């Protein structure tokens, strides 16, 4: 059994390994998970992630040793359907949603996942960010339909949580190859300033300060304020901002910031948060490419799984997470990307160095779908 499985060391890139294992059908064994730590083994949020995988698949075999330092995972078939999951409040719903986005198109029945927990926190991509960037990206690969959406029913800030998100996704037999090589200029900026259990004025203060930075560059800026009240506002106070820049060719670059969770360090002023988030967006625009840094690995995965044809995507500088993801794609799917660095000329005003990623898809097809 061990011959066609993969073995890894340590707790890093935990989700990548399990997601790719599920898609490729290869067993994976991860050992030495925090074996030298004071509290060895899997953390609660990782165990919660495994439980979520178990809910969306059928016949997965998961073995964990006594101390939780060794995990063996034999993937089952992706089943889908209605799923409810309470995400661990140590990580936000975005942590779980990112993985679901990668798996959802290949289910047997369309996925309708209700995830409860922390919707916005400073470490993981927030639900708003995934809604405004990951979904349009997946649409380019032909994953689209009536019921393709992420709905924020309740907001829950860290550390208390209490938020609720509904993610629905149609199933696809194959993924179409893409050529995303020309991002184009930025044409508009949209955003959401959200606040819960604080004064509704916070949202306006964030918007004001973010606009003060961005209005120097273009006029078409609209930032919605989203103030949820009552039971929809979760258990902890907080506020934050998600900004998305859309280019002429329909590529989305994003940046976001959330306030410091209650009781975890220096509180942050809404003015500073707005200004810093706007600067982060400008940084992201400078890095450029057709996909922003938080969605690089999703784009590369969909390219890998495309039909047996050439896909090209222009990215900004690769994040360390993406580089590790490329290594994992090589392990699980034996796909290597052709990587060309493009340095724009100074007078072109195209920002930093770009990377053109080219690959031929593996022709992955959804085994559950016999008829189109």
C-alpha positions, 0 to 999 in steps of 0.5 A: 500500500505504501508504494503509491502513497506520498510521505511528508514531514511536519505540519506545514501546508497541511491543507495543500497536501490533503486537498491534492491527495483527495483530487489525485486519489493518492494516499498521503502520510504526514509524520512528525506533526509538531513532534518536538512541541510542548503540545505535540500533534494536530491542532484543533483547527486541523482536526476540524479541517479533517472532519470537514473533508470527511463530510464532503467525501465518501469512504475516506480512511483517516488514521491518526496515532495516539499523540496526533503526530502521524496522520494517514489519509486515504482519500475517498470519492468527492460526494458533496451535497448539503454539508454543515460544519462548525469551523474551529474559531482558531482559524477563520472560515476562509481557511476551510473555504479556500480548500472547499473552493478547490474541491467543489467543482468535482463533487458528485452532487452540487455542494451546499456548505454551511460553515459556521465560525469566525468569518473575518480575522487578520490571518486568513483570507476573509470570506468577503475576499474569496467572494470578490476574487476567487469566484470571478477567477473560477468563472474564467475556468468555466465553473459557473452557474446559477447556484455559484455563490458565497453568502455571508448570512452572519458575520463573526469576528475573531475571537468569538466567532458566531458567523455563518457562511453559505457556499454553493457550487455547481459540478463540472465534468471538465475544466477549460484551459485559459490564457490570462496573459494581459491583465490590463489597466485598473478601471475601478475599485470596489470594497466593503467596510464591515463593522459589527458590535461597534458604532456604525460610524466606524464604517464611514471613517474607514471609507473616508480614509481609504478614499483619501489614498485611492482618489489620487489615482482614479475616480471610480471608487465605491466602498459599501458599508456593511453594518450587521446588527443583532444576532447576525453580528456574531459574538465579538466586536470588530471592523475591517475593510476589503478592497478589490481593484478590477482591471479592463480585462476582468482580472481582480486584485485585492487587499484586506485588513481586519481590526485586532481581535478583542483582547489581543494586542494594540487596538487599531484606529479605523482611519489607520486601517483604511489608509493601510488597507489602501496602501496594501491594495496599491502594493498588490497592484504593483505586484500585478498579474492576472491573479492576486497573491492570495489566489495564485495557488487556486489558479495554478491548481485549475490550470493543472486540472484543465483539459490536455491543452496549454494554459497560460497565466501571468502572475506577480511575484510568487508567494512562498506558499505558491512555490511550495504548492507547485512542488506539491503539484509536481508530487501529486500530478507530475505536472511541471510548469514552465516559468518565465520571468518578465521584467517590465520596462521602466516607461511601461508603468506595469509595476514589478516583475511578472511571472508567466506560468505555462502548463499542459493540463492533466485532462482531469475529469470528474469521475462521477459525471458520466453524461455532460 
